[in-house]
Every structure is written in C-alpha cells, then in structure tokens.
Amino acid sequence: MSVVPPAPNLLDRAPAPPERRSRTPRPPADLGRAAVVLAVLTLVLGLAAALAPVRAAEPVVSWPQPGQPVESTTLALSPPRPLSLDVTVDCAALRDIGSGTALATGGAGANGQRGLTASAVDDRIVVRSGGGVLLDEPVPRSGCRYQVQADDSGIRVLRDGVLAAERAGEPVPQVAALSTDLDRGRASDELRVVVRPDDRYSSSPGTTKIALLVLHGAALLATLLLATRAWPRVRGVVRTPRPRPVDGVVAAVATCWVALAPAHYDDSWYSLMARNAGEAGYIGNYTYMFNATENPFVASQYLMQLWGELGDHSVWWLRLLPLGYGLLTWVLLRCLLATALGRTAQHAAVRTALALAFLVWWLPFGLTLRPEPPIICLSAGVLLACEVARRARSIPALAVAVLCAAVAVACSPSGIVAFAPVLVTATPWVADLLRRGRWTVRLGVLLVPAAAASVFVPLGFGDAAFADVVEATELHRWYYLSYSWFDEWVHFGTLMAGPWALRLPVLLTIAAGVLVAIGRGRHPVRPGTVRWLVSTSAVTTLVAFALLSLSPTKWALHYSAVAAPAVLLLTGALLRSPLGRDPGRMACAAGTGVLIALVAAGFAGPNVWKPLSDRGQPFGDHADPAPTKADLDGMAPHLGEFYFRDVRLWVAVALAALLVAHLRRRRGRTRGAGPDRAVLITASLGLVSCLLTVFAFAPLNHAPGWTPAAGAVQALAGNRDGMAADVQVLAGAQTALGRPDGPVQRTGGFAGEEPAPLPAPAAGSVWHDRGADGTAEPGSLRTGWYSVPARRDGTHVVVPLAGPGLDAHRVALEIATPDGVRSVPLRPEPVAEPRYWQEVGTVLPPEARAVRVTAEGGGDWAALGEPRLAAMRPATEITAGKSVFVDQVLAAYWPGVQHAPIRGGMLVPPEIMIRAEGGIPADILRNPVRASWGGTYADFGAVAVPVRMHAELPPGSTRAPSWGRVERVVYDDPPGGLHRATEQHSRDGWQRLPTLAREEYIGREDDG
C-alpha cells in the first residue's frame, strides 16, 4: 500500500494573531539611563551581598558536665571530625587505671581507628590518633597533667604545658563516643574533654548582609518598574483563555493523582531535608555528604519546609505543593497557546491535544517532591514571558523571563533548562536591538535581564556564606556521583533502566523532535500557526536537553525538567504532523519507523514502581525481591500474551491510518491523521489510560492491605501517623517470664568468660562463644526452664540472636506443655552486620507452662539473650515519645514520629530506627551509613547496635514485597552527661574553613 502524506489542516488556516512590535524601542533618555544605572547597582549589590559576612553559631560540647562524675557517653558527630578537640587528663587518673583506656573517641566499630585514644599501659601513656602512635612515654611519678590539642593545624600533646609530641597537618580525630575505663564517680577535673563540632553551614546573615539584601531587593524592584516605563509596555499582548470543560478534567485527574501517583525514591529524601531544616538552621542533605548544605539550590525546599510546618511532612500533604505547581503550569500553558496561536487556540482540538500532552508528562513525573515540578512551572512562565517579549520586543518581559529562569536554577541545577526559551526565542530580536538600537537600549537589553537574574543571590546565598557554598559544591563533587556534560549517556541509561511510564514521555518527545528534523525546511512556517509551534518548541526542547546535560547528576527524574517545552512539542505534533506538509513517501515512512521503534522501546520497560507502589500492581510477581531479566521482561504492560512493546501493534496502527486516509480520500474528504500522528496519538492515549488504570487498579487489587493510595484515604480521614497506624510490631509484653529454675549449662566456647561482644538488647544475661581472639570454638548452651504465667498478655516468646555465625548454630526454643516438650527452631534472617541483634519469635501455645533456650554449633561466633514474652502492638505505641530515625526511603510515610534531627553538627541519638527493604538496591539502603559517601550515620555502628523487632503490615489480597523493618537501638555507652553551649561570632563570606573534600578526611580518594 502506498504511503499517503498528511493533508493540510484547517488549524493552520487561522490567521496569526497580530504582533505588537517596535523596530527600535526609544525610551525617554533619562528613564533609559536610570534603568541602566539601577541595573548596574543591582548587580553590584547582589555581588556584595553574596560575599558579605554571616553570623556563625559554633557549638561547644564539654564532658563531663561541671561538677558531675566521669561516665562514658555517646557523642555522634556529623561531620565525624570536629573543628577542634581538647583533652586534658591527670597523671593520677592514668596511674589509677593501670592498664586501660583513659579516653577513646572512635567507638567500638570499624571506624574506631580514626579516633583518638589515650591509654595507660604498664605505667606508660600511649596516645594514638589515626591508627598511629603519637606519644609513648612513662607516666611521671609526680603530679602532672597531659593535654591533647587538635585543630586544623595538626595534633599536639603537651605535658604540663610543654610540647611533648606533635604531628603537623594531621586531621582532627573522629568523635563518635567519649569512652573511658575510669571508675564512675571519679572527679570531673581529672578528665576533661572540649569538642567543637563542625556546624559550619548553620549561619545567618549578619547586619551588613541583611542591609545589602534589602538594598538589592529594592534596587531590583526599582529596576524592573523603571524598565516597564522606559520601554514599550505589553498591555493586551497576553491572552487569557476562557475556562472550558477540559480544564476541569485536568484539574480532577491531577487532584485524584495526589492519592494514586507512584512513590519515588527521592520523595522521602526531600521530605527529610525540609523537615530537618528547622532543627539544623539550613537545608542540609541529611542522608549523606555529612549533611552539607544544599545552597544555592534551595528555593523549592524552603517552600516545602514552610508547607510541611503548616501541615505535616507526610507525602500526601507535601504533594499538594507539586499539585499546585502542576495546575499553575497548565494555566500558563493555556495562556501561552492563546497568546501564540490566537483564534487557533480556541479550537477544542487544541485544548484536547494540550491536555493529553500535559498528562503524558505530568502523570509519571509531576507529583515528585523533587525540585522538578516548580522548575516545570517556572519554565512555563519563562515560555509565556518570552513569547510576550518576542511579540512586543519588550525588555521588561525578557527580564521577567530571565528572573523566572534564575529562580528555577535556585531550585536545582537542572533548572538551567528554563533558560532554553530565552536562548531560542529572544536571541533573534535581542541581536537586532544590539545591532540597531540606541546605546541605552543596547545596555538595557543586556543589563536589565542580568539584574533580574541576580534574584539568584538572595535565594541561593541569603542565609549562607559564599565560601560555604563553594565548599558544599566541592563536597558534592567529592562524595557523590558527579558527571560531565559528555557523560549524558549515563543519564539516558538510568532512564532506560526504569519503569515504562518514565521512559515513554521522553522517548515520545525525542521521536517528535526527530520527525521535525526529518521534515524541516520543506515549507516556510508562519508565526502563530501550529507548524510554527511545532518547529519552535522542537528547537527549544532540543536546547533544553542540551542544557540538562550540564547537570552533574544523571537520574531519570531530571528529565522531567524539560516538560514545559516538551508538552508544547507534543501538543503541536498531536495536532499536525511534525514531518510537515507533503513530506514525501520516504520521509513519511522513515519518520513513522523511527516513531514506532521509540514507542516500542518505551512500552518495553517493566511496570516496577519501587519503593512502595508495587503493591497490587499487575503484570508479574512484584513480591520477588530479585527478579531476573526474564521476569522484568514479563512485567512490561500487556493484555494476555500481547505486549504493548510489540512492534507489530504499532505497524498495524500506522497501516490502519493509511487505510482510513485512503478511504477518506476516495470519498472526497480530508485524509485525517497520517501514520506518524496515528502512532503518536495512540501511544499518548495508551500511556495516560494505562497509567491511570494500573494505579487505580493496584490499591483495589491489594485491598484490604496497605498501599500508598490507602494511606492517602486514611490521611484524608484524619490519620496523621501514616504507615505507623497500620504496622504491627512484636514488642515486649507487660507480663514477664518467671526466673529460670536452674543455672545455664554451658560447654566449649559458650563456657568462656569473655565480656559480651555487643551490648545487651534488653535487661538480662547475654551468652556467646566468642573468644578473646575474636574466634569461636564449638560448644553448647541450655538455659533453665522459665515459667510461663497462667495470666499473661504475651502471645509470643522472642529470643535475641546476634553474630556472624548464626547460620552455623542450631538455636531452638523448647516449650513445655502438659503433653510434653516441643522444640521450635529459631531461624534468623541472614545479616551481614556482626553488631546486630534480631528478636526471633514464635507463637506461645495457650497450654505452655515453661520455656527454655538451647544452642549448639561452631564456626564463627554467635550470641543470644534471655527469652521474653512479647505481643503484637501498633507501631504508634512503640514510637510514641521516642526519637525516631526513618530512612530516606520511608520518612514521608511516617510523618507522625518524633524525628531524630541533626543539629549543631551532632546526631540526636535515635531510640527507634525505621528502615526500608523489599528489593530496593543495597546502595540506596546503605546511603546513610556509607562512609565513602559521607553518610551521616556512617559511624553510628561504632557506638550503637540495632535490635530488629518483628514487624508486619496487615496482608493484602496479593503478594507484596517487604516494606521495611523496625529496630530498637541500644548503645555501648548511653547518651547523656554532656554540657552544650553555643558561641556566636562573625565570619567573612569568603572565609573557608578546613575542607572536608580531601582524601585524609575519611579515606575516600578523588574519583574525578
């Protein structure tokens, strides 16, 4: 069958709206000069404000508290090395210890060698730092005092004020705990420690900076107001469309999507950053990079912080922000089409095409809590302002466009895409003004928009020192994945590794752009027509993709930043063939072939929506934590055995369009949509309808189990606890087991007397087979019988288990009943962390009279604690009144807990930890504890041990992946006993503190 080229469309016959232009704007000389002078003043004030001094709050921690006895404690810092450390220890205390530790700051875990240790060994003092010996000498017999001083110049040891040892350039030792072997009750003046945590980013503008910011804001406002008087006004250029039913449809779909939209990995991440900002005093990363400031890219996060404080930090409340951004984007795009296309935009087809293109991009990307939704909204504002500026050659309108683009950049580096319309639309007429305009016009067209761009200063540097922003930028590059623009293939790779609905909008946009390139130049394009819209938006989208490559991170969700021009491109392509009029058979066939290939590639992606939205989803087994490639292929959207990625389906759509066009031509009618438009329309409708269907189906399919949509319904009904209202935790009962009827019988390794290798998970004894050298020998253990109370509230018995050798040990709980003794094997989950307790439980029969624990085995060591009665309790009871750490995957779904903040450069020690599971990549789960990425909890394992409690969500009607885990936290040294103070001082904006972006800090090398 021959290829039929697309026919002309009546949409292109509508006259273009009149354009108000002035060849060369001629402002009154005094107003033009004043606007230029004010613009220069605005730029100077902006630069001065960025470099102005800030007020820094420097925390100071002293231990022990004045007048209080010495007692070991936890002091977890983030960053882990303080700005300075000062330790004073009396020789009398060293002699009294004999052989032991006067002070250790590194904790018991893997990073302990990076701390400071002052020990007494056979009447000698040994000071170690960074794993090396700094001082080793006999302790003088007479009264004396040693002092260890560490700061950015190095480490020094003084004996009675005289230098005894020094290591210049040595980093300040890490601090995670303040541990000592001194007897409790010793006088606090025999051992004193003063720590100055690194809280460099917690600054506020000083008086000078506040004055400069106020003057800058006034100058910027005056510049814009004067520019509107100096150069042609744009009154009447912007056209506001009348409300139509399609507006209500888009608003209704968008509002329902707040409950149904997929969960993204970064949602809780950004929720955590906004939530912790009130405690830290700045927007920090919270999860890694040592909670470094996000300045200058913080504009949207400050809004999220404010919005969260008005309501809560649940994902459903916070999603109202991107909902507002999305609806405003829709309004701006409607106004843009009405302004650019005039009467053409009044056609119902135009509104329908815009709605379809908008939903193609907004449904997969629009409700993320990342900065991209406000960037999309601001980009839409830039597009509208640039169109007004083009039509009227308005410098003030151009300045508004640049201002919006600068605000977008202040949200995220990907916001640079907002400058794409400025580069594409404004360049021709700005170049003409520079070539032919008067000097005031030439300077004005450059300086007024530049002054508008300086709005970036108060947003990005308002509460941050310039030097701290430079340090944070270097820190991001050092500790995180940072790529160059020519590594954009990595970006595309992350996209193609993701779900089908994230791929498809990008691939459809690329396909439309390729088709525009194939059909370009065959016919002249008049401004104000649909073909002009297609051509202009294609170039703008291409430039936006190019600018996006400058972003140093390459995650799939960054692609949504280009949505505003991409929606316009898809809108035009849905209305008129992007190939142009009469493209020729070869061009039409080639373009349609490219489109079919990209559509098939989009639908080939799996319907996988980690972390939580897989529950109830169709297409495959979503409970499998490690699906194979074949499994993922089977999760692509399909009906029965027919997959939407099948090229034959889209070839059939194209052939059907050709057949319809042929039949319509024989009847003397217009040919309708060509094969390329037919494929594009069908794919767009398929994406929107399929996405809405699967996300509406999933919560119904999984009911009555918990899903994000079910959580949204609960939140609407007044639930402020999120998942915590549904999660049940096996926790200690009020009734306790009786004391054992006899002593523990131990043999082999279990008969040793070495101290327990980790703190007890609860009150009671801990038994283990770990020897002094860290190895274990075969042995066995049998406890006495613990009587079970006849009246009890416990329904289970739990036994705490720990150690790397659990898989080589046989541990069982024996239950005595009137019918005899039943042995229940206890099988813990495999865990890679040796310092990790698991409470393994079993149901206690009603007739149980007593229980005991038996263990035997060899290989690596294992430890176990005494059995306890337990019962299932709501997670809200477990977390009530306690400091809770919820990781960067789940935080937005646990809004009611008492957040464990990072403030003053210190972690507030959590009592409960909530961490995600369920097939999520280990690299994501380990982010907070990953030392090489500057994990804020990287040293936490050196001072604390999690105790995993059995927790579950009520099951649904389908298999679901594991949601996560609940852990109590026990500490080697209980937190407390610290005296905290804050010292205020002024710091120049360009003054940099010692950098954390170096290999010596934690051992991470520069990977480029």
Secondary structure, DSSP 8 states (H G I E B T S, - for coil): ---------GGGGS--------SS----HHHHHHHHHHHHHHHHHHHHHHHS-EEEEEEEEEES-TT-----EE--BSSSS-SEEEEEEEHHHHHHHSSEEEEE-S-SSGGGGGBEEEEEETTEEEEEETTEEEEEEE--SS--EEEEEEETTEEEEEETTEEEEEEET----B-SEEB--S-TT--GGGEEEEEE---TT-EEE-HHHHHHHHHHHHHHHHHHHHHHHHS---TTTS------HHHHHHHHHHHHHHHHS---HHHHHHHHHHHHHHHHSS-B-SSSGGG-B-TTS-HHHHHHHHHHHHS---HHHHTHHHHHHHHHHHHHHHHHHHHHHGGGGGSHHHHHHHHHHHHHHHHHHTT-SSSHHHHHHHHHHHHHHHHHHHHHT-HHHHHHHHHHHHHHHTT-GGGGGGGHHIIIIIHHHHHHHHHHS-HHHHHHHHHHHHHHHTTHHHHHHTTS-HHHHHHHHHHHHHHS----GGGHHHHHHHHHTS-HHHHHHHHHHHHHHHHHHHHTTSS---TTSHHHHHHHHHHHHHHHHHHHTTSS---GGGGGGGHHHHHHHHHHHHHS-TT-SS--HHHHHHHHHHHHHHHHHHHTS----TTTTTTT-SSS-TT-SS--HHHHHHTS-EETTEETT-HHHHHHHHHHHHHHHHHHHHTTS---S-HHHHHHHHHHHHHHHHHHHHHHHHHHHHTTS--HHHHHHHHHTT--SGGGGT-EEEEE-SS----BSS--EEEEGGG-----SS--SSSS-EEE-B-TTS-B--EEEE---EE--SS-S--EEEEEEESTTGGGEEEEEEEEETTEEEEEE------S-SS-EEEEEEE--TT--EEEEEEEE-SS--EEE--EEEEEEEHHHHHTTSEEEE-TTTGGG-TTSEE--EETTEE---SEEEEE-SS--HHHHTGGG-GGGT-TTTTGGGTEEEEEE-EE----SS-----EEEEEEEESS-S---EEEEEEEEE-TT-----S-SHHHHS-----
